[in-house]
Amino acid sequence: MKHIVSVSIGSSKRDKRTEQELLGEKVIIERIGTDGSIDKAIEIIRRLDGKVDAFGMGGIDLYIACGRRRYTLRDAIPIAKAAQKTPIVDGSRLKGSLERRVIRYLDQHGKIDFKNKTVLMVCAMDRFGMAEALQETGCDLILGDLIFVLNLPIPLRSLNALDRVARIVAPIAVNLPFSMLYPTGEKQDGNKGKRTMHAKYYRQADVIAGDFHYIKRYMPDDDMTGKVIITNTVTEEDVAWLKGLGIHTLITTTPEMDGRSFGTNVMEGLIVSLLRKSPDQVSDEEINEILDRLNFEPRVEVLNPA
C-alpha cells in the first residue's frame, strides 16, 4: 500500500486522511497541518522520512514562476531539505501540466465561454500554467499578484506585464517571511470580506481562479451570485460556505476524494510514487501519460442553479 503525506504549514483544522484504489493499488492519502509552524513541518518530515512513499509540501511552494524564470522561496528551502530518503514535491510540476489541461478542457468542452468572461486570477506566479492557459482563451484577464500578495491596488492585464513587474519585485519578495505573502495557520480559517479593497475585483469578475486561501481570505462576505470559482484544496465546509454566498459553479482541478479535493502537491506525490521514480527523473510526458491513465477530470459542481 502506498502512503502519501502532505505536510502543510496551513491550518490543522483542514487535516484529512483517506484510502483510495488507483491503477490497481491501494493508496493512503493524508494531509497534516502545522498551523503556520515551519519548524513543526520539518520535524514531521524528519520523523516520517523513509517510512512513507512520498511527501507533499503543503501551504508553501518551493518556487514561483513567470515565463521561463523561477524564483525560490527562502522559507521553503529547509522544508524541502528535511526529507533525505522519501521524495518530496511541492506540486509545481502538476500545476504546470494538470491545471493547464483543466482550463483547456473547460474551454474546449464548452463548460465556460471564456472569451466572453472577465477572469480574476488571484495569483498567477503561483499557478503560471493555469494563467497561461487562461490568457490563451482570450478572456478579459485580471492578474491579482500585486493586489493579493502585496496589497497594492494595481491590477495587471497580461503575463508580459506580470513578467516586467516580477523581474523587479520577485527577487525581494521571495526572501520575505512567507507569512507576509500568504495566509498560513489560523489565517486560513478566516475571511476579511467586503471591507477590503479586494472586493471590487471580485465584483468585476465572472470567474475567480487560483489558490483557494487567497480567494477565501478576501472574498466579499455578501452576495456572489452567479460567479464561477476555479480552485483547489476545498473541504466540505468550504463548499457549503461558497454555496451560501451564491456561487454558481465550483470547479476544482483535482478530483474529489472522500468529500475533499487535495492539493497538487499531494497529487504530484501520488504520481511520483506510482511511477516509482525520484521527482527529477519524471518527465512531463510521463506526468501527462499517467494523468490520462488515472482519468483525472476536474470536479465541476453546480452549487446554485441559475
Secondary structure, 3 states (H helix, E strand, C coil): CEEEEEEECECHHHCEEEEEEECCEEEEEEEEECCCCHHHHHHHHHHHCCCCCEEEEECCCCEEEECCEEEECHHHHHHHHCCCCCCEECCHHHHHHHHHHHHHHHHHCCCCCHHHCEEEECCCCCCHHHHHHHHHCCCEEEECHHHHHHCCCCCECCHHHHHHHHHHHHHHHCCCCHHHCCCCEHHHHCCCHHHCCCHHHHHHCCEEECCHHHHHHHCCCCCCCCCEEEECCCCHHHHHHHHHHCCCEEEECCCEECCEECCHHHHHHHHHHHHCCCHHHCCHHHHHHHHHHHCCCCEEEECCCC
